[in-house]
Amino acid sequence: MVFFGLARFRLVAVATVWLLLTSVFFYGYWKITYLPLLLISVIGNFYFGKYINLAKTASKQAKVLLWLGVCFNLGILGYYKYAGFFVSSLNQLLQTTWDVPEILLPLAISFYSFTQIAYLVDAYRGETKGNQYDLLSYSLFVIFFPQLIAGPILRHDELIPQFQKLRNFVFSQKNIALGLTLFTLGLSKKVLIADNVSPWVGAVFDNADNVSFIEAWVGAFSYTFQLYFDFSGYSDMAIGLGWMFNIRLPINFNSPYKAISIVDFWRRWHITLSNFLRDYLYIPLGGSRRGEFRRYVNLVTTMLLGGLWHGAGWTYVVWGGLHGTFLAINHGWRKSGLKLPALLGWVMTFTAVMFSWVVFRASSFNDATELLKAMIGMKGIVLLSNWQSLLPGLKEIGVQFKDAKELIYLPPNYNQSIILLAGLLLAVSLLPNTQEIMQKFKPTWWWALSISGLALGCLLALNRVSEFLYFQF
């Protein structure tokens, strides 16, 4: 059964529904004043793209319009997300006391700003010519509610053509079943895993000066898994919601903790952001076309900006710089023709990623430094006393064994918690991911009971405070 006969009426109706849903979301979770900001951003970028599209491809007029559009987006993003950060940094540097009024960060501003900058660049390159995008189609592309809040970051040619296909407005039992299944799998990642390890993260990172070796490692592992299951869970939910509406959103995660190199990691982690950074920053900076040294500079510069995109803080910038440096080292190693055994490559990659997550999560450089010092044993190596019989001889070389009562930042049921973290490590490195699971989906009673059980468990767990980590970015 086709929902609407006339394509124009169908598009108007669907766009209106999404606008209303977005309005309710913004009203319920953020100040209503930010809805006009979103609409100004969408309408402004639509007309910038329209006039760029009318100009000759790559002409001076198109370039001027592109820069005006990019400055329009960066101006909004810079004021709401970075004004306070830059002023406070200048105050520290110049010993001044400039004051900035409190600015609440509009929800999803980084995602819809990047989406629209990519659209303007594509228009400048001539990739939108011949496409009759009207304001409603474009608006729906930007504010399509499954992906608005935390991605994936979409390109116009991935989404708008789907809105204009009549068959996408035909009810599909198969897509409803697939979408509900993937949504439930994503929700279970978030609610049953990420939310349960979240308290272990806060206990360690909020007391960075006082944690011991074992506590620091438990906190680092916990955050590594919390972030992964939080964000990949949200991405699965977004793709599942899109599926229910017959819309295919791109995969954003592909088992990143199975990566055997940093290059491999960034091909698997937040794939749409990686593609954006490559296509709209790294390649325009020159990529690898201007020699090896320039390539490494471009990699570090791209990742520094990628780190700043995640948050207004120097820890994010340093995190980006670390990954830029890791990528440069990885490319240099590959160019030399040397290879590492896959297992050693995986251990090195996972360890480097986890150490960088400590910097990413820490509230200050001091906290990050203290945690890293504890992790590498600079504050002494402290293990649980009930492990002493399993690790004979370590005490003689300076390792301390303490009772769990003295290690107050460990989870209450520390033995079960450490076993759970070890299980999660095995799961993310060996088990199939949700995309691979969905390839085996069949409408059977076994699937129905399994997914229903997961959904029930999620609903029962929703009685506590929960947050999506990537909402703050």
VEXDREN-2710 file (C-alpha; in Angstrom, 1 decimal):
% VEXDREN-2710
k/r/px/py/pz
1/MET/0.0/0.0/0.0
2/VAL/1.4/3.4/-1.0
3/PHE/1.0/6.0/1.8
4/PHE/0.6/9.1/-0.4
5/GLY/-0.1/9.4/-4.1
6/LEU/1.4/12.7/-5.1
7/ALA/5.1/12.9/-4.6
8/ARG/5.0/16.6/-3.7
9/PHE/2.3/16.1/-1.1
10/ARG/4.1/13.1/0.3
11/LEU/7.4/15.0/0.7
12/VAL/5.6/17.9/2.4
13/ALA/3.8/15.6/4.8
14/VAL/6.9/13.6/5.7
15/ALA/9.0/16.7/6.1
16/THR/6.4/18.3/8.3
17/VAL/6.3/15.2/10.6
18/TRP/10.1/15.3/11.0
19/LEU/10.0/19.1/11.7
20/LEU/7.4/18.5/14.4
21/LEU/9.4/15.6/15.9
22/THR/12.5/17.7/15.9
23/SER/10.7/20.6/17.5
24/VAL/9.3/18.4/20.3
25/PHE/12.8/17.0/20.9
26/PHE/14.4/20.4/21.1
27/TYR/11.6/21.7/23.3
28/GLY/11.8/18.7/25.6
29/TYR/15.5/18.4/26.0
30/TRP/17.0/21.8/25.3
31/LYS/15.9/25.5/25.1
32/ILE/13.3/26.2/22.5
33/THR/15.4/29.1/21.4
34/TYR/17.8/26.7/19.6
35/LEU/15.1/25.5/17.2
36/PRO/15.2/28.8/15.3
37/LEU/19.0/28.5/15.3
38/LEU/18.7/25.1/13.6
39/LEU/16.2/26.5/11.1
40/ILE/18.4/29.5/10.3
41/SER/21.3/27.2/9.7
42/VAL/19.3/24.9/7.4
43/ILE/17.7/27.7/5.4
44/GLY/20.9/29.7/5.2
45/ASN/22.9/26.7/3.9
46/PHE/20.2/25.7/1.4
47/TYR/20.4/29.1/-0.3
48/PHE/24.2/29.2/-0.2
49/GLY/24.1/25.8/-1.9
50/LYS/21.5/26.9/-4.4
51/TYR/23.5/29.9/-5.5
52/ILE/26.8/28.0/-5.6
53/ASN/25.0/25.4/-7.8
54/LEU/23.8/28.2/-10.1
55/ALA/27.3/29.6/-10.5
56/LYS/29.9/28.1/-12.8
57/THR/31.6/25.1/-11.2
58/ALA/34.8/26.2/-9.3
59/SER/34.4/29.8/-10.6
60/LYS/35.5/32.8/-8.5
61/GLN/31.8/33.5/-7.7
62/ALA/31.3/29.9/-6.5
63/LYS/34.4/30.1/-4.4
64/VAL/33.3/33.4/-2.7
65/LEU/29.9/31.9/-2.0
66/LEU/31.6/28.7/-0.6
67/TRP/33.8/30.7/1.8
68/LEU/30.8/32.8/2.9
69/GLY/28.8/29.6/3.5
70/VAL/31.7/27.9/5.4
71/CYS/32.2/31.1/7.5
72/PHE/28.5/31.2/8.2
73/ASN/28.6/27.6/9.6
74/LEU/31.9/28.1/11.5
75/GLY/30.7/31.4/12.9
76/ILE/27.6/29.7/14.5
77/LEU/29.6/26.7/15.6
78/GLY/32.5/28.8/16.9
79/TYR/30.3/31.1/19.0
80/TYR/28.2/28.4/20.6
81/LYS/30.8/25.7/21.0
82/TYR/34.2/27.4/21.2
83/ALA/33.8/31.1/22.3
84/GLY/34.1/30.3/26.0
85/PHE/37.1/27.9/25.4
86/PHE/39.1/30.4/23.3
87/VAL/38.4/33.4/25.7
88/SER/39.4/31.3/28.8
89/SER/42.6/30.2/26.9
90/LEU/43.4/33.8/26.1
91/ASN/42.8/34.8/29.7
92/GLN/45.3/32.2/30.9
93/LEU/47.8/33.2/28.2
94/LEU/47.6/36.9/28.6
95/GLN/46.6/37.1/32.3
96/THR/43.4/38.9/31.4
97/THR/39.9/38.7/32.9
98/TRP/37.6/38.9/29.8
99/ASP/34.2/37.5/30.6
100/VAL/32.0/35.5/28.4
101/PRO/28.3/34.9/29.4
102/GLU/27.4/31.2/29.8
103/ILE/26.5/29.7/26.4
104/LEU/24.6/26.5/26.4
105/LEU/25.7/24.1/23.6
106/PRO/22.9/23.5/21.1
107/LEU/22.2/19.8/20.7
108/ALA/23.8/18.2/17.6
109/ILE/25.3/21.5/16.3
110/SER/28.6/19.8/15.4
111/PHE/26.9/17.1/13.3
112/TYR/24.5/19.3/11.4
113/SER/27.2/21.9/10.8
114/PHE/29.7/19.3/9.3
115/THR/26.9/17.8/7.2
116/GLN/26.1/21.1/5.7
117/ILE/29.7/22.2/5.2
118/ALA/30.2/19.0/3.2
119/TYR/27.1/19.8/1.1
120/LEU/28.4/23.3/0.3
121/VAL/31.8/21.8/-0.8
122/ASP/30.0/19.2/-2.9
123/ALA/28.0/22.0/-4.5
124/TYR/31.2/23.9/-5.3
125/ARG/32.7/20.8/-6.9
126/GLY/29.7/20.6/-9.1
127/GLU/28.4/17.3/-7.5
128/THR/24.9/18.7/-6.9
129/LYS/24.3/20.1/-10.4
130/GLY/21.4/18.4/-12.1
131/ASN/19.8/17.5/-8.7
132/GLN/16.5/19.3/-8.2
133/TYR/16.7/19.7/-4.4
134/ASP/14.0/21.9/-3.0
135/LEU/14.0/23.4/0.5
136/LEU/11.8/20.6/2.0
137/SER/14.0/17.8/0.6
138/TYR/17.2/19.6/1.9
139/SER/15.6/20.3/5.3
140/LEU/14.6/16.7/5.7
141/PHE/18.2/15.6/4.7
142/VAL/19.7/17.7/7.5
143/ILE/17.1/17.1/10.3
144/PHE/16.2/13.5/9.6
145/PHE/15.7/12.6/13.3
146/PRO/17.4/9.2/13.6
147/GLN/20.8/10.7/12.6
148/LEU/20.4/14.3/13.7
149/ILE/21.7/14.0/17.3
150/ALA/24.9/12.0/16.9
151/GLY/25.3/11.0/13.3
152/PRO/26.2/9.3/11.2
153/ILE/27.4/12.3/9.2
154/LEU/25.7/12.0/5.9
155/ARG/26.2/13.3/2.3
156/HIS/23.4/14.6/0.3
157/ASP/23.6/11.9/-2.4
158/GLU/23.3/9.2/0.4
159/LEU/19.9/10.4/1.7
160/ILE/18.0/12.8/-0.5
161/PRO/17.6/10.4/-3.5
162/GLN/16.0/7.9/-1.0
163/PHE/13.4/10.5/0.0
164/GLN/12.4/11.0/-3.6
165/LYS/11.8/7.3/-4.4
166/LEU/8.1/6.3/-4.2
167/ARG/8.9/2.7/-3.1
168/ASN/10.4/4.1/0.1
169/PHE/6.9/5.1/1.2
170/VAL/5.5/1.6/0.9
171/PHE/5.0/-0.3/4.2
172/SER/7.6/-3.1/4.5
173/GLN/7.2/-5.7/7.1
174/LYS/10.7/-6.9/6.4
175/ASN/12.3/-3.5/7.1
176/ILE/10.2/-3.0/10.2
177/ALA/11.4/-6.4/11.6
178/LEU/15.0/-5.6/10.6
179/GLY/14.8/-2.1/12.0
180/LEU/13.3/-3.2/15.3
181/THR/15.9/-6.0/15.7
182/LEU/18.9/-3.7/15.0
183/PHE/17.4/-0.9/17.2
184/THR/17.0/-3.4/20.1
185/LEU/20.6/-4.6/19.6
186/GLY/21.9/-1.0/19.7
187/LEU/19.7/-0.2/22.7
188/SER/21.0/-3.2/24.6
189/LYS/24.6/-2.1/23.9
190/LYS/23.8/1.3/25.4
191/VAL/21.6/0.3/28.4
192/LEU/22.9/-3.1/29.4
193/ILE/26.6/-2.6/28.8
194/ALA/27.6/1.1/28.6
195/ASP/25.4/2.3/31.4
196/ASN/26.5/-0.5/33.7
197/VAL/30.3/0.3/33.4
198/SER/29.7/4.0/33.6
199/PRO/29.9/4.3/37.4
200/TRP/33.3/2.5/37.3
201/VAL/34.6/5.2/34.9
202/GLY/33.5/8.2/37.0
203/ALA/34.9/6.8/40.2
204/VAL/38.4/6.6/38.7
205/PHE/38.5/9.7/36.5
206/ASP/37.0/11.9/39.2
207/ASN/39.8/10.9/41.6
208/ALA/42.7/10.8/39.2
209/ASP/45.3/12.0/41.8
210/ASN/44.6/9.1/44.1
211/VAL/44.0/6.0/42.1
212/SER/46.5/3.1/42.1
213/PHE/47.8/0.9/39.2
214/ILE/44.9/-1.6/39.2
215/GLU/42.3/1.1/39.7
216/ALA/43.6/3.2/36.8
217/TRP/43.6/0.2/34.4
218/VAL/40.1/-0.8/35.4
219/GLY/39.0/2.8/34.8
220/ALA/40.7/3.0/31.4
221/PHE/39.3/-0.3/30.2
222/SER/35.8/0.7/31.5
223/TYR/35.8/3.9/29.6
224/THR/37.2/2.2/26.5
225/PHE/34.2/-0.1/26.5
226/GLN/31.7/2.5/27.7
227/LEU/32.5/4.9/24.8
228/TYR/32.4/2.1/22.3
229/PHE/29.1/0.5/23.3
230/ASP/27.5/3.9/23.9
231/PHE/28.3/5.4/20.5
232/SER/28.1/2.2/18.4
233/GLY/24.8/1.4/20.2
234/TYR/23.4/4.8/19.2
235/SER/24.6/4.3/15.6
236/ASP/22.8/1.0/15.5
237/MET/19.7/2.6/16.8
238/ALA/19.9/5.3/14.2
239/ILE/20.3/2.8/11.4
240/GLY/17.5/0.7/12.8
241/LEU/15.1/3.7/13.0
242/GLY/16.0/4.6/9.4
243/TRP/15.3/1.0/8.3
244/MET/11.8/1.2/9.8
245/PHE/11.2/4.1/7.5
246/ASN/12.7/2.3/4.5
247/ILE/15.8/4.6/4.7
248/ARG/19.3/3.2/4.6
249/LEU/21.8/5.0/6.7
250/PRO/25.5/4.2/6.3
251/ILE/27.3/1.9/8.8
252/ASN/29.4/4.0/11.3
253/PHE/31.3/1.2/13.1
254/ASN/32.9/-2.0/11.9
255/SER/34.5/-3.7/14.9
256/PRO/37.1/-1.0/15.5
257/TYR/38.7/-2.8/18.4
258/LYS/39.6/-5.6/16.0
259/ALA/42.0/-3.3/14.1
260/ILE/45.6/-4.3/13.8
261/SER/46.9/-0.8/13.0
262/ILE/45.8/2.8/13.7
263/VAL/45.1/3.2/10.0
264/ASP/42.8/0.2/10.2
265/PHE/41.2/1.6/13.4
266/TRP/40.2/4.8/11.6
267/ARG/38.7/2.8/8.8
268/ARG/36.4/1.1/11.3
269/TRP/35.8/3.8/14.0
270/HIS/33.2/6.5/13.4
271/ILE/33.5/5.8/9.7
272/THR/31.5/8.7/8.4
273/LEU/33.6/11.2/10.4
274/SER/36.8/9.5/9.2
275/ASN/35.5/9.9/5.6
276/PHE/34.6/13.6/6.2
277/LEU/38.0/14.3/7.6
278/ARG/39.7/12.6/4.7
279/ASP/37.5/14.1/1.9
280/TYR/37.1/17.6/3.3
281/LEU/40.3/18.3/5.3
282/TYR/43.1/15.9/4.5
283/ILE/42.8/15.8/0.7
284/PRO/42.2/19.6/0.3
285/LEU/45.3/20.2/2.5
286/GLY/47.2/18.2/-0.1
287/GLY/46.9/14.7/1.2
288/SER/50.0/12.7/0.1
289/ARG/50.5/14.5/-3.2
290/ARG/53.2/16.9/-1.9
291/GLY/55.7/14.5/-0.5
292/GLU/56.1/12.4/2.6
293/PHE/56.8/15.2/5.1
294/ARG/53.8/17.2/3.9
295/ARG/51.7/14.1/4.2
296/TYR/52.6/13.7/7.9
297/VAL/51.9/17.4/8.5
298/ASN/48.5/17.0/6.9
299/LEU/47.7/13.9/8.9
300/VAL/48.5/15.6/12.2
301/THR/46.7/18.9/11.2
302/THR/43.6/16.9/10.2
303/MET/43.5/15.0/13.4
304/LEU/44.1/18.1/15.5
305/LEU/41.1/19.7/13.9
306/GLY/39.2/16.4/14.3
307/GLY/40.0/16.4/18.0
308/LEU/38.9/20.0/18.4
309/TRP/35.6/19.1/16.7
310/HIS/34.9/16.6/19.5
311/GLY/35.0/19.2/22.2
312/ALA/36.1/22.7/23.3
313/GLY/39.1/21.7/25.4
314/TRP/42.9/21.2/25.0
315/THR/42.6/17.5/26.0
316/TYR/40.6/16.9/22.8
317/VAL/43.2/18.7/20.8
318/VAL/46.0/16.6/22.3
319/TRP/43.9/13.5/21.7
320/GLY/43.6/14.4/18.0
321/GLY/47.4/15.2/17.9
322/LEU/48.2/11.8/19.4
323/HIS/46.1/10.0/16.7
324/GLY/47.7/12.2/14.0
325/THR/51.1/11.2/15.3
326/PHE/50.1/7.5/15.5
327/LEU/48.9/7.7/11.9
328/ALA/52.1/9.3/10.7
329/ILE/54.2/6.6/12.4
330/ASN/51.9/3.9/10.9
331/HIS/52.3/5.3/7.4
332/GLY/56.0/5.6/7.8
333/TRP/56.3/2.0/9.1
334/ARG/54.2/0.8/6.1
335/LYS/56.4/2.7/3.7
336/SER/59.5/1.0/5.1
337/GLY/58.0/-2.3/4.0
338/LEU/58.2/-3.7/7.5
339/LYS/55.4/-5.8/8.9
340/LEU/54.3/-6.8/12.4
341/PRO/52.6/-10.1/13.4
342/ALA/48.8/-9.5/13.4
343/LEU/48.5/-10.2/17.2
344/LEU/51.3/-7.8/18.1
345/GLY/49.8/-5.2/15.8
346/TRP/46.4/-5.6/17.5
347/VAL/47.9/-5.4/21.0
348/MET/49.8/-2.2/20.1
349/THR/46.8/-0.6/18.4
350/PHE/44.4/-1.4/21.2
351/THR/46.8/-0.2/23.9
352/ALA/47.5/3.1/22.0
353/VAL/43.8/3.7/21.5
354/MET/43.1/3.0/25.2
355/PHE/45.8/5.3/26.4
356/SER/44.5/8.1/24.1
357/TRP/41.0/7.6/25.5
358/VAL/42.4/8.4/28.9
359/VAL/43.4/11.8/27.6
360/PHE/40.1/12.2/25.8
361/ARG/38.1/11.5/28.9
362/ALA/40.2/13.3/31.5
363/SER/38.9/16.7/32.6
364/SER/42.4/18.3/32.6
365/PHE/46.0/17.6/31.6
366/ASN/46.8/17.0/35.2
367/ASP/44.2/14.3/35.6
368/ALA/45.3/12.7/32.3
369/THR/49.0/12.8/33.4
370/GLU/48.2/11.3/36.9
371/LEU/46.2/8.5/35.4
372/LEU/48.8/7.6/32.8
373/LYS/51.5/7.7/35.4
374/ALA/49.5/5.3/37.5
375/MET/48.9/3.0/34.5
376/ILE/52.6/2.7/33.6
377/GLY/53.6/2.0/37.2
378/MET/55.3/5.4/38.0
379/LYS/53.3/5.4/41.2
380/GLY/54.1/1.8/42.0
381/ILE/52.3/-1.3/40.9
382/VAL/49.4/-2.3/43.2
383/LEU/47.4/-5.5/42.7
384/LEU/44.7/-7.2/44.7
385/SER/45.9/-9.3/47.7
386/ASN/43.9/-12.4/46.6
387/TRP/46.0/-12.5/43.4
388/GLN/49.3/-12.9/45.3
389/SER/49.1/-16.7/45.3
390/LEU/48.5/-16.7/41.6
391/LEU/51.5/-14.4/40.9
392/PRO/54.3/-15.6/43.1
393/GLY/57.6/-13.7/43.0
394/LEU/56.1/-10.3/42.1
395/LYS/56.3/-9.0/45.6
396/GLU/60.1/-9.5/45.6
397/ILE/60.4/-7.1/42.7
398/GLY/58.4/-4.3/44.3
399/VAL/54.8/-5.2/43.4
400/GLN/52.4/-4.4/46.2
401/PHE/49.4/-6.4/47.0
402/LYS/46.5/-4.7/48.9
403/ASP/43.1/-5.7/50.2
404/ALA/40.2/-4.6/48.1
405/LYS/39.0/-2.4/51.1
406/GLU/42.0/-0.2/50.6
407/LEU/41.3/0.2/46.9
408/ILE/38.2/2.3/47.2
409/TYR/37.9/3.3/43.5
410/LEU/37.4/-0.3/42.3
411/PRO/33.9/-1.4/41.5
412/PRO/32.1/-3.0/44.6
413/ASN/32.0/-6.5/43.1
414/TYR/35.5/-6.1/41.8
415/ASN/36.2/-9.8/40.8
416/GLN/33.0/-10.0/38.8
417/SER/33.7/-6.6/37.3
418/ILE/37.2/-7.5/36.1
419/ILE/35.9/-10.8/34.7
420/LEU/33.2/-8.7/32.8
421/LEU/35.8/-6.4/31.4
422/ALA/37.9/-9.3/30.2
423/GLY/34.7/-10.8/28.7
424/LEU/34.0/-7.5/26.9
425/LEU/37.6/-7.4/25.6
426/LEU/37.1/-10.9/24.1
427/ALA/33.7/-10.0/22.7
428/VAL/34.8/-6.8/20.8
429/SER/37.9/-8.6/19.5
430/LEU/36.5/-12.0/18.5
431/LEU/32.7/-12.0/18.2
432/PRO/30.7/-10.8/15.2
433/ASN/29.4/-7.2/15.3
434/THR/25.8/-6.2/14.9
435/GLN/26.0/-5.8/11.1
436/GLU/27.3/-9.4/10.8
437/ILE/24.6/-10.6/13.2
438/MET/21.9/-8.9/11.1
439/GLN/23.1/-10.7/8.0
440/LYS/22.0/-13.9/9.8
441/PHE/18.6/-12.6/10.7
442/LYS/15.6/-14.8/10.0
443/PRO/12.0/-14.3/11.2
444/THR/11.9/-17.3/13.5
445/TRP/10.6/-17.8/17.0
446/TRP/14.1/-18.1/18.3
447/TRP/14.9/-14.6/17.0
448/ALA/11.6/-13.2/18.2
449/LEU/12.2/-14.5/21.8
450/SER/15.8/-13.4/21.9
451/ILE/15.1/-9.9/20.7
452/SER/12.0/-9.6/23.0
453/GLY/14.1/-10.7/25.9
454/LEU/16.7/-8.0/25.2
455/ALA/14.0/-5.4/24.7
456/LEU/12.4/-6.3/28.0
457/GLY/15.8/-6.2/29.8
458/CYS/16.4/-2.7/28.3
459/LEU/13.0/-1.4/29.4
460/LEU/13.5/-2.7/33.0
461/ALA/16.9/-1.0/33.1
462/LEU/15.6/2.4/31.9
463/ASN/14.7/3.4/35.5
464/ARG/18.1/5.0/36.1
465/VAL/19.8/8.1/34.8
466/SER/21.4/7.5/31.4
467/GLU/23.4/9.7/29.1
468/PHE/24.7/9.4/25.5
469/LEU/28.4/10.4/25.6
470/TYR/28.4/11.8/22.0
471/PHE/25.6/14.2/22.8
472/GLN/28.2/16.5/24.3
473/PHE/30.2/16.6/21.1
END
